Amino acid sequence: MSAATMKALVYQGPNNFSLMDVPMPKILAPTDVIGKVTLAAVCSSDIHMAQGDLPNTPTPRIMGHEFCIEITEVGSDVKKFKVGDRCVVKPGAHCEECLMCRMGLVALCENGGVFGSNGKLEGGHAEYVRVPWADQENQLHKIPEGMSEEDIILAPDMLATAWFGIANTQLQPGQSLAVIGVGPVGLSTCLLAKKVFGAGKVIAVDIAQYRLDLAVKEGIADYVINPATDDVAQKFLEITGGLGVDATVETTGLETTMAMAVSATRPGGIVSTVAIFSDMLVKLPLVEMIVKNQQLKMGIQVNDGVPEMIDLIKQGKLDTKFMLTHRAPLNDIINGYEVFGKQQDGCIKWLVTPFEN
């Protein structure tokens, strides 16, 4: 690597991505900052992108949207941050001026979007990254004194997505919640449901028993159901006295799990999905939903609740480190995508530390 280049994971088409030397990012606007990536994480949506599931993704594209930085350069208009500040970065950036931003659909920003995805921003699975509009609210969160990147890495995406999914269900304290799929987002949903939203019964559903066991061990699931061994419908009826749960958050993005979510949810309840679906068309049990007067809500999180969650982490009331099962330097990121993507070796979350020469 020369002084003008860096290592980065580059997507070049479906199932075609590799660690390459690429040009270092530069300040392109006075509101930009450049940061050295101090910690990153692999997300399920990274796996979807690597497989070619996200339409209109430009190539080549540096991947990754979960990362922390140490600021190395600031644009002339940046006032809130300085060189040396340690920050966790929102998964995307938006201009606040285009039509999509004015509508509140910031993930579809015409000038920004999600880092390392099908918008206009290069990602953070690299040694350095450019972050635009740095001073905007919630774009960068300074890592509080005494806290590490590991403490906070999951807040802007995993926790924020879980927050969004639960908020969409309008869950009230004491109500029951099913969480279908307990990977990092699902575990985050269980965590917030119990620790922040005051859920009564939390029922975790997954075919990976080690994930269910972890949810029970952490005290964030009251009941678990494994479709590989359990009669799911019968279990839900037993747990809820024949009614069904008040709400369900679906995180997996499969036709079968969506049907399961509808079946598990009581009449008048809400099904919320935060998943990225691999299939463009998915059959839904619409007649059942209509007869049961259910609502279906979905979407991409908008970074709500992140300052509050960071404060709860700082106070010791939220701890996500139990999900950080694997870590390796950027050199080994291809293996990270393999292990995380195929749920090997009990992997919940794969962390990416800086490249080692």
C-alpha positions in Angstrom: 0.0 0.0 0.0 1.4 3.4 -1.0 0.8 6.7 0.8 -2.0 7.5 -1.5 -3.8 4.2 -1.3 -5.4 2.0 1.4 -6.9 -1.4 1.9 -10.6 -1.8 1.4 -13.2 -4.5 0.7 -14.6 -3.8 -2.7 -17.8 -5.2 -4.3 -17.5 -5.8 -8.0 -20.7 -7.8 -8.7 -22.7 -10.6 -7.2 -20.4 -12.9 -5.2 -17.4 -11.0 -6.5 -15.7 -9.0 -3.7 -12.2 -8.8 -2.5 -9.7 -6.8 -0.4 -7.9 -4.4 -2.7 -5.7 -1.3 -2.7 -7.9 1.7 -3.5 -7.3 5.5 -3.4 -7.5 7.2 0.0 -10.7 9.2 0.6 -10.4 13.0 0.3 -12.4 15.9 1.6 -14.9 16.7 -1.2 -17.0 19.3 0.6 -16.4 21.6 3.5 -18.9 19.7 5.6 -16.9 16.4 5.3 -14.6 14.6 7.7 -12.1 11.9 7.0 -11.7 9.2 9.6 -9.5 6.2 10.3 -11.7 3.2 10.9 -11.0 1.9 14.4 -13.6 -0.8 14.5 -16.2 -2.1 12.0 -18.7 -4.9 12.0 -20.3 -7.2 9.4 -24.1 -6.9 9.0 -26.6 -9.2 7.4 -27.3 -6.5 4.8 -23.6 -6.7 3.8 -24.1 -10.3 3.1 -27.2 -9.5 1.0 -25.2 -7.0 -1.0 -22.3 -9.4 -1.5 -24.7 -11.9 -3.0 -26.2 -9.3 -5.3 -29.5 -8.9 -3.6 -29.5 -5.1 -3.5 -30.6 -3.7 -6.9 -28.7 -0.9 -8.7 -25.6 -1.2 -6.5 -22.8 0.6 -8.4 -19.5 -1.1 -9.0 -16.8 -0.9 -7.8 -18.1 -0.1 -4.3 -16.3 -0.2 -0.9 -18.6 -2.1 1.4 -19.6 -1.7 5.0 -21.9 0.6 7.0 -21.2 -0.3 10.7 -18.1 1.4 11.9 -16.3 3.7 14.3 -13.7 6.2 13.4 -11.0 8.5 14.8 -11.2 11.7 12.8 -8.0 12.5 10.9 -9.2 15.5 8.8 -12.1 18.0 9.0 -13.7 20.2 6.4 -13.5 24.0 6.8 -17.2 24.2 7.8 -17.2 21.4 10.4 -17.7 22.9 13.9 -18.8 20.1 16.2 -15.8 17.8 15.6 -12.0 18.0 15.5 -9.1 15.8 14.6 -8.7 13.1 17.2 -12.3 12.7 18.1 -13.5 9.1 18.4 -16.9 8.6 17.0 -19.4 6.0 16.0 -21.0 6.7 12.6 -24.6 6.5 11.5 -25.1 3.7 8.9 -25.9 6.3 6.2 -25.7 10.0 5.6 -28.3 12.4 4.1 -28.3 15.9 2.7 -31.5 17.1 4.3 -32.3 19.0 1.1 -33.5 16.5 -1.6 -37.1 15.4 -1.9 -36.5 12.1 -0.2 -34.9 13.8 2.8 -37.7 16.3 3.0 -40.2 13.4 3.1 -38.2 11.8 6.0 -37.0 8.9 3.8 -33.4 9.6 4.6 -32.1 6.1 3.5 -33.2 7.1 0.0 -31.3 10.4 0.0 -30.5 11.3 -3.6 -27.1 12.7 -2.6 -26.1 10.2 0.1 -27.7 7.0 1.4 -26.4 4.0 3.3 -22.6 3.7 3.4 -21.2 1.0 1.2 -24.6 0.2 -0.4 -26.6 1.2 -3.5 -26.4 5.0 -2.8 -23.5 7.3 -3.4 -21.3 6.7 -0.3 -18.3 4.4 -0.1 -18.3 2.2 3.0 -16.3 1.6 6.1 -14.8 -1.8 5.5 -11.6 0.0 4.8 -8.8 1.7 6.5 -10.3 5.2 6.1 -13.7 6.6 5.2 -15.2 9.9 4.2 -18.3 11.0 6.2 -20.3 13.9 4.7 -22.5 16.4 6.5 -20.6 15.6 9.7 -22.3 18.3 11.8 -25.9 17.1 11.1 -27.8 15.7 14.1 -27.0 12.1 14.8 -24.5 11.7 11.9 -21.6 11.2 14.2 -21.8 10.4 17.9 -18.7 11.0 20.0 -17.7 8.0 22.0 -18.1 9.1 25.7 -15.0 9.2 27.9 -14.3 5.8 29.4 -16.3 3.9 26.8 -14.8 1.8 24.0 -15.7 1.2 20.4 -17.0 -2.2 21.4 -19.4 -0.7 23.9 -21.1 1.4 21.3 -20.5 -0.2 17.8 -24.0 -1.7 17.7 -26.0 1.4 18.7 -26.5 3.2 15.3 -27.6 0.1 13.3 -28.5 -3.0 15.3 -30.0 -1.2 18.3 -31.6 1.6 16.1 -33.1 -1.0 13.8 -34.5 -2.9 16.8 -35.8 0.3 18.2 -37.6 1.1 14.9 -39.1 -2.3 14.7 -40.5 -2.2 18.2 -41.7 1.4 17.9 -43.6 0.3 14.7 -45.6 -2.2 16.8 -46.7 0.4 19.3 -45.8 -2.0 22.0 -47.1 -1.0 25.5 -45.5 -2.0 28.8 -46.6 -5.4 29.9 -47.6 -6.5 26.4 -46.2 -9.7 24.7 -43.8 -9.6 21.8 -42.6 -12.3 19.5 -39.2 -11.9 17.9 -38.8 -14.1 14.8 -35.1 -14.5 14.0 -32.7 -13.8 16.8 -29.5 -12.8 15.0 -27.9 -9.5 16.0 -31.0 -7.5 15.2 -33.4 -10.0 16.8 -31.2 -10.2 20.0 -31.1 -6.4 20.0 -34.9 -6.4 19.7 -35.3 -8.8 22.7 -32.8 -6.7 24.7 -34.6 -3.4 24.1 -38.1 -5.0 24.5 -37.1 -6.1 28.0 -34.8 -3.3 29.1 -36.4 -0.2 27.5 -39.9 -0.9 26.3 -41.1 -2.8 29.3 -42.4 -5.9 27.4 -44.1 -8.6 29.4 -43.5 -11.9 27.7 -40.8 -11.9 25.0 -40.8 -15.0 22.8 -37.7 -15.6 20.7 -38.0 -17.8 17.6 -35.0 -19.2 15.6 -33.7 -22.5 14.2 -30.3 -21.9 15.6 -30.5 -23.2 19.2 -27.3 -21.5 20.3 -29.0 -18.1 19.6 -32.1 -19.1 21.6 -29.9 -20.3 24.5 -28.0 -17.0 24.4 -31.2 -15.0 24.6 -32.3 -17.0 27.7 -28.9 -16.7 29.3 -28.9 -13.0 28.9 -32.4 -12.8 30.4 -34.0 -11.1 27.4 -36.3 -14.0 26.3 -39.0 -15.5 28.5 -39.8 -18.3 26.1 -38.0 -19.7 23.1 -39.3 -21.7 20.1 -37.2 -23.7 17.7 -39.1 -24.4 14.4 -36.7 -27.3 13.8 -38.0 -29.2 16.8 -41.2 -27.5 18.0 -44.7 -27.1 16.7 -44.6 -23.3 16.4 -48.3 -22.6 16.2 -49.1 -24.9 19.1 -46.3 -23.3 21.2 -47.6 -19.8 20.7 -51.1 -20.9 21.6 -49.8 -22.5 24.8 -47.7 -19.5 25.8 -50.4 -16.9 25.1 -53.5 -18.8 26.3 -54.8 -19.3 22.8 -54.8 -15.6 21.8 -51.5 -14.9 20.2 -48.9 -12.2 21.0 -49.8 -8.5 21.0 -47.0 -7.8 18.4 -44.3 -9.4 16.4 -41.0 -8.2 15.0 -39.8 -10.2 12.1 -36.1 -9.9 11.3 -35.3 -12.8 8.9 -37.0 -11.8 5.6 -38.4 -15.1 4.5 -41.8 -16.1 3.2 -42.1 -18.8 5.9 -41.1 -16.4 8.7 -43.6 -13.8 7.6 -46.4 -16.4 7.6 -45.2 -17.4 11.1 -45.3 -13.8 12.3 -48.9 -13.4 11.1 -50.0 -16.7 12.6 -48.3 -15.8 16.0 -49.9 -12.4 16.3 -53.4 -11.9 17.9 -56.3 -10.3 16.2 -55.8 -6.5 16.1 -52.1 -6.9 16.6 -49.2 -5.5 14.6 -46.6 -7.3 12.6 -43.4 -5.3 12.0 -40.6 -6.4 9.7 -37.2 -4.8 9.5 -35.7 -7.5 7.3 -33.9 -7.3 4.0 -35.7 -9.8 1.7 -33.6 -11.8 -0.8 -36.7 -12.5 -2.9 -38.3 -9.5 -4.6 -41.7 -11.1 -4.4 -43.0 -12.8 -1.2 -46.4 -14.4 -0.7 -48.2 -13.1 2.4 -51.3 -14.7 4.1 -53.3 -11.6 3.4 -56.7 -13.2 4.0 -55.6 -14.2 7.5 -54.3 -10.7 8.2 -57.6 -9.1 6.9 -59.8 -11.4 9.0 -57.6 -10.8 12.1 -57.6 -7.0 11.5 -53.8 -7.0 11.7 -51.5 -4.2 10.6 -48.2 -4.8 8.7 -45.4 -2.2 9.1 -42.0 -2.2 7.6 -39.2 0.1 6.6 -35.6 1.2 7.2 -34.6 2.7 10.5 -34.1 6.5 10.7 -31.6 6.5 13.7 -34.2 7.3 16.3 -33.3 6.6 19.9 -29.5 6.4 19.4 -28.5 9.2 21.8 -30.8 7.7 24.4 -29.4 4.2 23.9 -25.8 5.5 24.1 -26.7 7.1 27.4 -28.2 3.8 28.7 -25.0 2.0 27.7 -23.0 4.6 29.5 -25.1 4.1 32.6 -24.7 0.4 32.4 -28.4 -0.3 31.8 -27.8 -1.7 28.3 -24.9 -4.0 27.3 -24.5 -5.4 23.8 -21.1 -6.9 24.1 -22.5 -10.4 24.6 -23.2 -10.4 20.8 -19.6 -9.6 19.9 -18.5 -13.2 19.4 -15.7 -12.9 16.8 -13.1 -10.4 15.8 -10.2 -10.3 13.3 -8.3 -7.6 11.4 -9.4 -6.2 8.0 -6.9 -8.7 6.5 -9.3 -11.5 7.3 -12.6 -9.9 6.3 -13.4 -12.3 3.5 -13.4 -15.1 6.1 -15.5 -12.9 8.3 -18.2 -12.7 5.6 -18.1 -16.4 5.2 -18.3 -17.3 8.9 -20.9 -14.6 9.7 -22.9 -15.2 6.6 -23.2 -18.9 7.1 -23.6 -18.7 10.9 -20.6 -20.8 11.5 -18.8 -21.3 14.8 -21.6 -19.8 16.8 -21.0 -16.4 15.2 -23.4 -13.7 16.3 -21.4 -10.6 15.3 -18.0 -10.4 13.4 -15.9 -7.3 14.3 -13.3 -6.0 12.0 -10.2 -4.4 13.6 -7.7 -2.3 11.6 -5.5 -3.7 8.9 -2.3 -5.2 10.1 0.8 -4.8 7.9 
